[in-house]
Amino acid sequence: MDKILEAVVMSSYPNNVKQGLVRRVIEASKQPMDSEQCWSMLELCTKLYLVGDTKYKREIGKEVLEVYGHYHPEEFEEFFNVRFLLSLLQEGYGPLGKRSHYVLDYIQLGLQFILESPSANSIFSLLRIEVLRKVCERPSPKQCAKISKLLTQHPQCIPTGKHQVLFCQQLIRCIGQFQCVSEGEEDIMEFLEQVNKVSGLLQRIWRTQTSAILPSLKELFTIISSTEEQEVPSNALASVVQFVPLELMDGVIRNLTNDDSITDVQMMMAIGRMIDWVSWPLGKNIDKWIIALLKGLAAVKKFSILIEVTLSKIEKVFSKLLYPIVREGALSVLQYMLLSFQHSHEAFHLLLPHIPRLVASLKKEDSNSATSSLEQLAELIHCMFFRFSGFPDLYEPVLEAIKALPIPNEDRIKHLLGQNAWTSQKNELACFYPRLASKSETGKIGLINLGNTCYMNSIIQSLFMASDFRHSVLHLTEGNSQPLMTKLQWLFAFLEHSQRPAISPESFLSASWPPWFTPGAQQDCSEYLKYLLDRLHEEEKTGKRIYQKLKESSLMSQATEHHYLKKTLIEKMFGGKMMTKIRCLKCLNVSSREEAFTDLSLAFPPPDRPIHGPGSTSVLPVEEIGPQFIEPPKNLSQLTGSPWVWRKPPVSGDPTAQPVPVETLSFQESKEPAHPLSNNAVGVNTTKDPLLVIGEQTCTPKDSRSVPDLINYFLSPERLTAENKYHCEKCASLQDAEKVAELTEGPHYLILTLLRFSFDPQTMKRKKILDNVSIPVVLKLPILINSEETEDICQRGKDRADLGSTFVSVVYDLCSVVVHSGISSESGHYYCYSRECTDAVPRVGTPKLASDKQLDFEIQWYLFNDTRVSFSSFESVSNVTSFFPKDTAYVLFYRQRPGRPSSPLHEAVAEASHLHSEPSLNKDLMEAISKDNILYLQEQEKEARNRSAYISTLPKSPLWWRDFERDKDDDSSSGGCSPAAGGGGSGSFHGLVF
């Protein structure tokens, strides 16, 4: 029968005739026959299948083999023996020998018929050895795929024990040598399918034997980190990584980055080749592994590797955004590479020529993937614009390309930059070794305590968090003839853009040091703030005087003239005006004098003065937030324009007078009886503000003071009698009088100093008032406006003659609170709570927030304690004195909400907003920051390279580092602002000297 079949197959008959004859032979083969006949047929079919020169011959061989396997199992088992299979695997078959391509297919076909036979185990044992040997010979992708198919279908043939680990490693070696020899689409798809079969086998093995994963990954890393390979390892290795469980990622990365046996060159080679994997299509989690390794290298300060790899690979990663199949992973890697490369603009600038073309291509593609990628790319670009300002010419084409795309807000930009910086990555050794501590997770930067300089650090951080002031300082032009302001600009720029966890303000301290301060001693932060603002103001005024002389000699342009005619920056940001009026109680003559101020010093009322009684606090009725026209009562119309409108002298027995108002925004239910000092008590229906909940105070004791109490005491009339009598010019003699202060212009930033320190003549020392003062998050302040301003805001059409001067409420939001910890001004410690107040706070008509905590989440508070910066909340600000009686609020910063569009404040805010939208630092400053960032990365890398020396000496119980995490405030010492108290002195981090 074998001769007949062979003759039919080799004949020249048409295929349909052959097919009919073969069908007869197959039907006859199903009948019983002797062993010799079966053996002859099996030999013929094996020959047809293994060396047949046409697909038709191989199909006939396969079909007849399956018939004999089904109908003659004993003869098939005898033929399909271990010796025969060993010969096939080691020597091949027929004239082709080892070049026969179908041996593995043949074995896979035959295995299904001997699974239950006695010889099955012997065959499985043979195959477990032979597939390992085959893999070690580095077969082609096609042969590897056949091995994988065989083992996937018959897992009994997968090597076991140590051989299984070796098999996985050698299979990875094979994948590393895979190359697609053709660029045709069909060939590429076939290649990808072959690779997926091989990597799928690894996944199957790893699922059942997890102990094989780490040795496999070690082999993978050995391949990609090799510096001796003549050929670059195949990107097909990316298919292996996608099957590694993500829960193993942290451990794998930690082991790799802390392995001292891996050289920098090897690590650089490995991460560079991994980044090339972004071009591998359909790979899952590849971007996660790449980013994890980059973060791991940052955590151990391998910055030189990161710099080299980023600069060499970022353009290649960017180019992959053109291909939808790999776009998502490539964009993730690109985002991390750019957002982490913050010490220099070099990486971002490499992409500038390519961005417009890519944006145009993605717009043309017009797919969901392209649209999403465009928005993410635009956000990324705006982050880079913010981080590396000062290159308008380079950025103009990019800005034009993305002008129609959404622009992220500044908070989002700062969040992304702070979260991804190399110096923000945590290192497991940081808790044992402070010099390896990472940048604060807040993204903010601390200030090094230079020896009892926390008073300066807290003031600098408060000024820095005053965003309008900060932006104005950062955008001062070069050559502004203001040396101290220039130093402040540099300090702010480093606080904004440095990669260090903390920087040294040594240069600014020496420039702004009040001459009467004692070096190394604790100082009054309020005194320092007054001196600093005055110095900055006078310095700018000096520049204006120089301008006047230049103008006289006609050496200045009109544009420069306009610039110098403006108010000083300090006046615009912190300057307010106050009218002091004195009325003679005999002739009722009033004298007045207007003064400028940059802060209000609020004294505490005497102990015998009632806190919540007549003459203390009341509420100014306003119908909505912002300046409003207030209609005076008719029975007091004759007093319009006098300094005592709405005022009550501090004398008892006069229930008709109206007290002057300062209010916090506090919510009261209408069902409750009206408080004597509430809005309703004045007889005006006030519109409930969505922000009322914001100003709601925590439950404070009845004898507790509040900031409005202190302001009202400051603004209340003072009786001048006895030794303090006033010399009246009209009476030409000393007379009893009343003195009153009225605010006539509210500053953009209102600075309030609580006068807690008073001189004790008995001890000859300044003692501290430890009274708790409740601080409202929103404050209304009464501002006296003249008839012209009143007319501008009047909405009831009154005649000008009826207007005169009156008060309006101006709303302020709390920005910063400087806290003094201690019992004396000569000792203790300063720290501050701050948040960035902008015009994005809720307005009237917006939905009311559910709780104060929700608002705190929306407007984040930070705690600045020298080098340490952490997240905080308004709840912490409010309760600090309750928990720590020595820690009391001392200096408060409030920001005014913009009111009338024509007001000077509105113009200042508009100018600051313009600066917010166009961040730009001069190139010298940006270059200095970039150089220092590189220096810091080098310093940290050097420290990390020495870790093997200190790891061996670490104590078994890691208790000693806790001193680094805790501030020390010992009032018995010369001051709690030592380097230890502030969380680290100049030795904790490499100092930065501007």
CORGIHU-V715786 format. One record per residue. SS is DSSP state (a for helix, b for strand, c for the rest). Layout:
ss={SS,SS}
This chain:
ss={c,a,a,a,a,a,a,a,a,a,c,c,c,c,a,a,a,a,a,a,a,a,a,a,a,a,a,a,a,c,c,c,c,c,a,a,a,a,a,a,a,a,a,a,a,a,a,a,a,a,a,c,c,c,a,a,a,a,a,a,a,a,a,a,a,a,a,a,a,a,a,c,a,a,a,a,a,a,a,c,c,a,a,a,a,a,a,a,a,a,a,c,b,a,a,a,b,c,c,c,c,c,a,a,a,a,a,a,a,a,a,c,c,c,c,c,c,c,c,a,a,a,a,a,a,a,a,a,a,a,a,a,a,a,a,a,c,c,c,c,a,a,a,a,a,a,a,a,a,a,a,a,a,c,a,a,a,c,c,c,c,a,a,a,a,a,a,a,a,a,a,a,a,a,a,a,c,c,c,c,c,c,c,c,a,a,a,a,a,a,a,a,a,a,a,a,a,a,a,a,a,a,a,a,a,a,a,a,c,c,a,a,a,a,a,a,a,a,a,a,a,a,a,a,a,c,c,c,c,c,c,c,c,c,a,a,a,a,a,a,a,c,c,c,c,a,a,a,a,a,a,a,a,a,a,a,a,c,c,c,c,c,c,a,a,a,a,a,a,a,a,a,a,a,a,a,a,a,a,c,c,c,c,c,c,a,a,a,a,a,a,a,a,a,a,a,a,a,a,c,c,c,a,a,a,a,a,a,a,a,a,a,a,a,a,a,a,a,a,a,a,a,c,a,a,a,a,a,a,a,a,a,a,a,a,a,a,a,a,a,c,c,c,c,c,a,a,a,a,a,a,a,a,a,a,a,a,a,a,a,a,a,a,a,a,c,c,a,a,a,a,a,a,a,a,a,a,a,a,a,a,a,a,a,a,a,a,c,c,c,c,a,a,a,a,a,a,a,a,a,a,a,c,c,c,c,c,c,c,a,a,a,a,a,a,a,a,a,a,a,c,a,a,a,c,c,c,c,c,c,c,c,c,a,a,a,c,c,c,c,c,c,c,c,c,b,b,c,c,c,c,c,c,a,a,a,a,a,a,a,a,a,a,a,a,c,a,a,a,a,a,a,a,a,c,c,c,c,c,c,c,c,a,a,a,a,a,a,a,a,a,a,a,a,a,a,a,c,c,c,c,b,b,c,c,a,a,a,a,a,a,a,c,c,c,c,c,c,c,c,c,c,c,c,a,a,a,a,a,a,a,a,a,a,a,a,a,a,a,a,a,a,a,a,a,a,a,a,a,a,a,a,c,c,c,c,c,a,a,a,a,a,a,a,a,c,c,c,a,a,a,a,a,a,c,b,b,b,b,b,b,b,b,b,c,c,c,c,c,b,b,b,b,b,b,b,b,c,c,b,b,b,c,c,c,c,c,c,c,c,c,c,c,c,c,c,c,c,c,c,c,c,c,c,c,c,c,c,c,c,c,c,c,a,a,a,a,a,a,c,c,c,c,c,c,c,c,c,c,c,c,c,c,c,c,c,c,c,c,c,c,b,b,b,c,c,c,c,c,c,c,c,c,c,c,c,c,c,a,a,a,a,c,c,c,c,c,c,c,a,a,a,a,a,a,c,c,c,c,c,c,c,c,c,b,b,a,a,a,a,a,a,a,a,a,c,c,b,b,b,c,a,a,a,c,b,b,b,c,c,c,c,b,b,b,c,b,b,b,b,b,b,b,b,b,c,c,c,b,b,b,b,b,b,c,c,b,b,b,b,c,c,c,c,b,b,b,b,c,c,c,c,b,b,c,c,c,b,b,b,b,b,b,b,b,c,a,a,a,a,a,a,a,c,c,c,c,c,c,a,a,a,c,c,c,b,b,b,b,b,b,b,b,b,b,b,b,b,b,b,b,c,c,b,c,c,c,c,b,b,b,b,b,b,c,c,c,c,c,c,c,c,c,c,c,c,c,c,c,c,c,a,a,a,a,a,a,a,c,c,b,b,b,b,b,c,c,b,b,b,b,b,c,a,a,a,a,a,a,a,a,a,a,c,c,c,b,b,b,b,b,b,b,b,b,b,c,c,c,c,c,c,c,a,a,a,a,a,a,a,a,a,a,a,a,a,a,c,c,c,c,c,a,a,a,a,a,a,a,a,a,a,a,a,a,a,a,a,a,a,a,a,a,a,a,c,a,a,a,a,a,c,c,c,c,c,c,c,c,c,c,a,a,a,a,c,c,c,c,c,c,c,c,c,c,c,c,c,c,c,c,c,c,c,c,c,c,c,c,c,c,c,c,c}
